[in-house]
Amino acid sequence: MNIRLSDDPTDISWEALAVVFHRAPLGERKPEKLREAFTRSPVRCFVWDDDRLIGAGRALTDGVTFAAVFDIVLLPEYQRKGIGSRIMEHLAAASKAPNLILHAVPGKEAFYRKLGFRKMTTAMARFSNPEKQQEQGYIE
Ligand SMILES: CC(C)(COP(=O)(O)OP(=O)(O)OC[C@H]1O[C@@H](n2cnc3c(N)ncnc32)[C@H](O)[C@@H]1OP(=O)(O)O)[C@@H](O)C(=O)NCCC(=O)NCCS
């Protein structure tokens, strides 16, 4: 393995990133939507093994108080090797914000707990499709 983290979107195949999301799994994403979300996010991380795109993550930040982390994702064969933790540290450093918030995929809380995250007691979300989010375990 020759793992490299980069924030440069220039050589990204958004189709390849959609395959990473599909296989991880982290849902079905349209390549064009991924391109928009990642290029508009001020903080990005793409993970390469030599010339193969194997993972990613992104964050929105105000650069002084808060950053929100989204879409940390790795191909299954690269999971549980410490790479997800490296993505988080890359995003945290690049966000330049002391406070990070996120919502975990149900079942993945332990990954974030190990990185110092704690459950928020008053977190709330207004989703466009609350029934689906409730079904998936994101809201009560
Ligand atoms: C979740 C994910 C990003 C974690 O990245 P990773 O590289 O596999 O995690 P790391 O190897 O850095 O794990 C660090 C620690 O977090 C914990 N952890 C990681 N994945 C876990 C899991 N699935 N279940 C329980 N604990 C987990 C472990 O304590 C692990 O340490 P250990 O392997 O020494 O026991 C990755 O597994 C992934 O892409 N999953 C599919 C997509 C997804 O669900 N993304 C998260 C969106 S919220």
The ligand as a Gaussian input file, in Angstrom:
#p B3LYP/6-31G(d) Opt

LIG

0 1
 C      -16.319000       4.280000       9.157000
 C      -14.997000       4.301000       8.395000
 C      -14.808000       5.651000       7.720000
 C      -13.886000       4.086000       9.433000
 O      -12.622000       4.154000       8.803000
 P      -11.535000       3.020000       9.109000
 O      -10.288000       3.368000       8.396000
 O      -12.151000       1.705000       8.834000
 O      -11.343000       3.204000      10.688000
 P       -9.966000       3.106000      11.497000
 O       -9.188000       1.935000      11.058000
 O       -9.279000       4.427000      11.487000
 O      -10.599000       2.797000      12.943000
 C      -10.182000       3.402000      14.132000
 C      -10.988000       2.795000      15.263000
 O      -12.381000       3.126000      15.127000
 C      -13.170000       2.007000      15.551000
 N      -13.953000       1.531000      14.392000
 C      -13.723000       1.750000      13.089000
 N      -14.672000       1.196000      12.308000
 C      -15.531000       0.606000      13.170000
 C      -16.713000      -0.141000      12.981000
 N      -17.225000      -0.386000      11.771000
 N      -17.346000      -0.622000      14.084000
 C      -16.835000      -0.400000      15.322000
 N      -15.701000       0.300000      15.563000
 C      -15.066000       0.806000      14.493000
 C      -12.218000       0.939000      16.055000
 O      -12.041000       1.137000      17.453000
 C      -10.964000       1.268000      15.296000
 O       -9.811000       0.854000      15.935000
 P       -9.327000      -0.700000      15.794000
 O       -9.435000      -1.089000      14.336000
 O       -7.925000      -0.640000      16.295000
 O      -10.266000      -1.481000      16.669000
 C      -14.897000       3.180000       7.335000
 O      -15.028000       1.937000       7.969000
 C      -15.948000       3.291000       6.236000
 O      -15.680000       3.865000       5.193000
 N      -17.143000       2.720000       6.432000
 C      -18.202000       2.721000       5.406000
 C      -18.738000       4.108000       5.161000
 C      -19.245000       4.752000       6.435000
 O      -20.086000       4.210000       7.148000
 N      -18.707000       5.933000       6.727000
 C      -19.018000       6.639000       7.963000
 C      -20.049000       7.620000       7.726000
 S      -20.627000       8.261000       9.292000

